[in-house]
Amino acid sequence: MSVMTPTEFLGAVPIDGYGPGFFRVGGKVHHGAIIVTADGVIPWGGIEDPQPLLALAGSVDVLFVGMGADVAFPPRDLTDALEQAGIMPEPMSSPSAARSYNVTLSEGRRVGCALLPL
């Protein structure tokens, strides 16, 4: 398990840690795929479930997309739909996405993180 030690988040919810099949966000453990924003966590059906990601339009500018243990790219149609909704997707591994989310969140930016489990 990896534990992350974020600095200051001005009331937003940081990703505290992750491990095989789970993420810890704001001190609570969540199993499976999740979407994290400054407001909290919602379960996510994964890449085949684009609607919760598209629902972030207007509330996030950047969406870190954690594709699991390794770097992978989401399907082009998902990337295109997000971009058309005004969301810039940034695909990477889930550990990298979690760290990038925390750093960007601490800067006060409008950011979200969609994470597939390791």
C-alpha positions as CSV (number, residue, x, y, z in Angstrom):
1,M,0.0,0.0,0.0
2,S,1.2,3.5,-0.7
3,V,0.4,6.3,1.6
4,M,0.4,9.9,0.4
5,T,1.1,12.9,2.6
6,P,-0.7,15.9,1.1
7,T,-0.1,19.4,2.4
8,E,-3.1,21.8,2.4
9,F,-6.3,21.4,0.4
10,L,-8.5,24.2,1.6
11,G,-11.4,21.9,2.6
12,A,-11.2,19.7,-0.6
13,V,-10.9,15.9,-0.4
14,P,-7.4,14.6,-1.2
15,I,-6.4,11.0,-2.1
16,D,-4.6,9.6,0.9
17,G,-3.4,6.3,-0.4
18,Y,-4.0,3.3,-2.7
19,G,-3.3,-0.4,-3.0
20,P,-4.5,-3.5,-4.8
21,G,-8.2,-2.9,-5.6
22,F,-8.7,0.1,-3.3
23,F,-8.2,3.9,-2.8
24,R,-8.3,5.8,0.4
25,V,-9.8,9.3,0.0
26,G,-10.3,11.7,2.8
27,G,-9.6,8.9,5.3
28,K,-12.2,6.5,3.9
29,V,-11.4,3.3,1.9
30,H,-13.2,2.8,-1.5
31,H,-13.0,-0.4,-3.5
32,G,-13.1,-0.5,-7.2
33,A,-13.1,2.3,-9.8
34,I,-13.9,5.8,-8.4
35,I,-14.2,9.4,-9.5
36,V,-12.7,12.0,-7.1
37,T,-13.3,15.7,-7.1
38,A,-12.9,18.4,-4.5
39,D,-16.4,17.6,-3.3
40,G,-15.8,13.9,-2.7
41,V,-15.9,10.4,-4.2
42,I,-18.5,8.6,-6.4
43,P,-18.3,5.0,-7.6
44,W,-17.5,4.6,-11.3
45,G,-18.2,1.8,-13.7
46,G,-14.9,2.3,-15.5
47,I,-14.0,3.2,-19.0
48,E,-17.3,1.8,-20.3
49,D,-19.2,4.2,-18.1
50,P,-18.6,7.7,-19.6
51,Q,-21.7,9.5,-18.2
52,P,-20.3,10.3,-14.7
53,L,-17.2,11.7,-16.3
54,L,-19.2,13.9,-18.7
55,A,-21.3,15.1,-15.8
56,L,-18.2,16.8,-14.5
57,A,-18.4,19.4,-17.4
58,G,-18.5,22.9,-16.0
59,S,-17.0,21.8,-12.6
60,V,-13.5,20.5,-13.6
61,D,-11.1,21.7,-16.3
62,V,-8.7,18.8,-16.1
63,L,-9.5,15.1,-15.5
64,F,-6.6,12.8,-14.5
65,V,-7.6,9.4,-15.8
66,G,-5.8,6.7,-13.9
67,M,-5.8,3.6,-16.1
68,G,-4.6,1.1,-13.5
69,A,-1.1,0.0,-12.7
70,D,0.3,0.9,-16.1
71,V,0.0,3.8,-18.5
72,A,-2.7,3.2,-21.1
73,F,-4.9,5.4,-23.2
74,P,-8.7,5.5,-22.9
75,P,-10.7,4.9,-26.1
76,R,-10.5,7.9,-28.5
77,D,-14.3,8.4,-28.5
78,L,-14.2,8.9,-24.7
79,T,-11.3,11.4,-25.0
80,D,-13.1,13.3,-27.8
81,A,-16.4,13.4,-25.8
82,L,-14.6,14.8,-22.7
83,E,-12.7,17.4,-24.8
84,Q,-16.0,18.5,-26.4
85,A,-17.5,18.9,-22.9
86,G,-14.7,21.2,-22.0
87,I,-12.7,18.7,-19.9
88,M,-9.1,18.0,-20.7
89,P,-8.3,14.3,-20.1
90,E,-4.8,13.4,-18.9
91,P,-4.4,9.6,-19.0
92,M,-1.7,8.0,-16.9
93,S,-1.2,5.2,-14.4
94,S,-3.5,5.4,-11.4
95,P,-0.7,6.1,-8.9
96,S,0.5,8.9,-11.1
97,A,-3.0,10.2,-11.5
98,A,-3.6,10.2,-7.7
99,R,-0.4,12.2,-7.1
100,S,-1.0,14.6,-9.9
101,Y,-4.6,15.2,-8.6
102,N,-3.3,16.0,-5.1
103,V,-0.7,18.5,-6.4
104,T,-3.2,20.2,-8.8
105,L,-5.9,20.2,-6.1
106,S,-3.5,21.9,-3.6
107,E,-3.0,24.7,-6.2
108,G,-6.8,25.4,-6.0
109,R,-7.5,24.3,-9.6
110,R,-10.7,22.8,-10.8
111,V,-9.6,19.2,-11.2
112,G,-11.0,15.7,-11.0
113,C,-9.5,12.2,-11.0
114,A,-11.0,9.0,-12.4
115,L,-9.2,6.0,-11.1
116,L,-9.2,2.3,-12.2
117,P,-7.9,0.0,-9.4
118,L,-4.4,-1.4,-9.5
